[in-house]
């Protein structure tokens, strides 16, 4: 079980959720209509540009980097 008890951990958890949602969108799964896609939410929130695959790869790198930094701390 993951315990997100600090603002940094909550942000990392949200990033994980958006990352997994983007992966599902890339596989063709659609979520509730009227709800913004993970792709558009990530682009807006993190100011990223590119294709779904490129954004997915960037998010993977960001998450891995943050986890490595937390492991070293």
Beta strands, then each sheet from edge to edge (+ up, - down):
end
